[in-house]
Amino acid sequence: MEKIKKVGITEVVLRDGIQSLLATRVALRDLVPIIPALDKVGYWSMETWGGATYDACIRYLDEDPWERLRVFSKLMPNTPQQMLIRGQNLVGYRPYSNKVVSEFLDKSAENGIDVFRTFDALNDFNNIEFTIKEVKKLGKHAQGAMAYTTSPVHNLGTWMELAKKIEDAGADSIAIKDMAGLLKPYDAFDLVSNLKEKLSIPVHMQTHATTGMSTATNMKAIEAGIDNIDTSISSMSMTYGHSATETLAAIFQDEDVVIDLDTQALEEISIFFKKIRKKYSEYEGDMKGVDSTMLVKQVPGGMLSNLESQLKANKQEDKIELVKEEIPKVRKDFGYPPLVTPASQIIGAQALLNVMGNVRYGNLSNESKNLILGKYGELPGEVNQELLSKISSLDQEIKEENSEDLVTMKEELKKLCTENDLDDLSDNMEMLLTYILFPNIALKFFKTLR
């Protein structure tokens, strides 16, 4: 049978696979041995950075995230390196100035990133436009993404309008980011068909396996003409993660679709990650198989596994079901933002506060207040008016961190290093960016560099 359509694969095991299944806890030293095999497979790209990787490296692993990126790039010369970036939020949890965003993108490209997938937690185009245009200036692949969700205020028109803005901004491709596995197979067929009909740029997709629909959704997207899909090696797939790379390749073998990968290398990689998953099993969530309740609660795999991990650390894992029940209620009150970082963390944390306090919104986090007041961007729907009035009338000042002035932040870092008997790191842009993004935990990390 004549092959008429080639579909590229973005392998996510080194970033979102690990983030979703093992709370991003896998150390670089345990990944290095398999990188040459990954480079042989023939992936369209390898997602190696971004998301929670930066945070986890300095918070839990005592690793320099920039060095992690450099190692991946050096050992995978044949495979483009891809990262996930949260638009103006970068890899942090609040919006940053254009100057900070520009410096971060420049350093990421310099250290090896070829493909920048940029999205906004609220699908506010204003929060990704600058990133797309800056990536283009750097001569790298700019991919704009939609954070797919379902709600009374989201429909096909929502996604088509955002997609056209992304294309018009000069993006090289567009991605559907289905972080909670909510995209149903036939809806995927309709969405991809419309995108392929109306846009001239390639269409990519990532969908999680949490609800059990991911493989069928990928199949229907391929049937609709999608150009690229995200998958994860079989031994690090499913549950909170993604459909297996080998499964999708096998489904279309001898059909009119080409997914051209080195199957021998895939087998070696799968065996390797089976051992990795066992070694780091303490960080894996409790879910087995499929959680269909996510079709209502919409909690992404990465958010759920990290939430369970946090509750376990505080010996409060018995609260997980109550928190899961509370999350959609908070989301509705907050104007139906998609549950993706940083909105997912804000809503998840607020749901936890509500459950622990036994009073809904008795304790409101600063992040919740800022989200509701539009500090992160325009919310898709209407905020609960009683909640909005409560926040607007609060006497206490809502904390707003300022990273607009790089010179000021540089002076702060220089002073911090002096006070803690550290070498002056303020002239190192990578270290300065670490301080700007994570000021509360940067010092602990800097002390590991002695």
C-alpha positions, 0 to 999 in steps of 0.5 A: 500500500502506498504511504501518503502521510508521514506523522512525526513523533515528539518523545516526552519521556525526558520531560513530561513523561517523568513529570507526570509519572514520577513528579520530575524527580529523576536525576540527570545521572540516571538518564545519561546512559540512555541518551545515545539510544534516544538519539538514534530513534528518529524523533521529530523532536525530544522534549527535554526541558521546561515545565517543572524541570527547572523548579525540580532541579533546584528544589529537589535534585540539587542540579543546575537545570542549564547544565541538564539542558547542555548535557542533553543537547551535547549527547543528542546531536541528531535530535532537535531539543524541545521545551515547554514554556508558559509564555510570560510565566516562563518556567515560573508561576507568575508573569515576568517582564519582557526583558526577563522573558527575552533573556531567558529565551536567548539563554535557552536557545544558546544552551540547546533548545531548538523548538519552543512550545509556548502556551498560556494557562488562560489562553490569553494570546497577549501572554504568548505573542511576545514569546513567539516573536522573540523565538523567531528573532533567535532563528528557532522554531516557535510553536504556539499552543492552546491549553485545551479544556472544556467548559461552558465558555469554551467551544470550537470557535474559541480554539479557531480564534486563538489558532489564527492569532498564533499563525498570524503572529508568525508561529512555525507550528501550532500545538493542541495541549490536552493536559488532562486527557479531556479531548475526545476522539471525535472532537479531536477529529473535528478540531484537527480537521478545522485547523488543517483546513484553515491554517497553513502551518503544521499542527501538533498535539499532546494528550494525556492518558488519564481518562483512557482516551489518549490512544483513540484521540491520537488515532482520530487526530492522525486520521484528520491529517495531524502532522505530529503527536507527542508520545512516551516510551511504553514503560513510561506511558499511560496512567497520568502520562501519555500513549506509548510511542511503540503502540502508535507506531504499531497501529499504523504499520502497513497503513497509509501513514508513516511513523518512521522510528528505529524499533530496535532502539525503542526496545532498548529504551523501554527496558531502560525506563522500566528500571527507572520507573521502579527505582523512583516508584516512591514518587508515582501516584496511586492511580492504576489504569484509568480515572474517568472522574477526570472527565468532570474534575479535569485535573491534569496528570502532572498536577494530580501526581504532584498533589498526591506527592505533597499530601503524602509528604504531609501525611494527609493523603486521605484528603485527596478525594475531597481535594479532587471534589473541590477543584472543579468548584473552585475552577468555576468560581474563578472563571473556568481557567484551564487547569494547567500551570500556573492556574492548576497549582493556584486552584489546586492549592486553593482547593486544599486550603478550602478542604483543610480549613473547612470553610470555602475561601476562609483563607485566600492565597495571594496567588488566588487573589492575583489570578481573580484580579487579572494579574495573570491575564484575562480569565475565560469566564465570569468570576463569582461576584461574591468572591470578587467583591470579597477580594476587592474589599480586603484591606491587606495589600496583595503581594506583587513581586517585581522582576521588571528591573534586571539591574535591581535584581542583579544588585539583590543577588550580589548582596545575597552572595556577599551575605552568605559567603558565596562567589558573586553570581550576579554576572552570570545570567543563568544564575540571575535568571534562577534567582528571578524565577525562584527567589525563595529557594535560589539560595539553597541551590546556590550553596550546592555550587560551592 
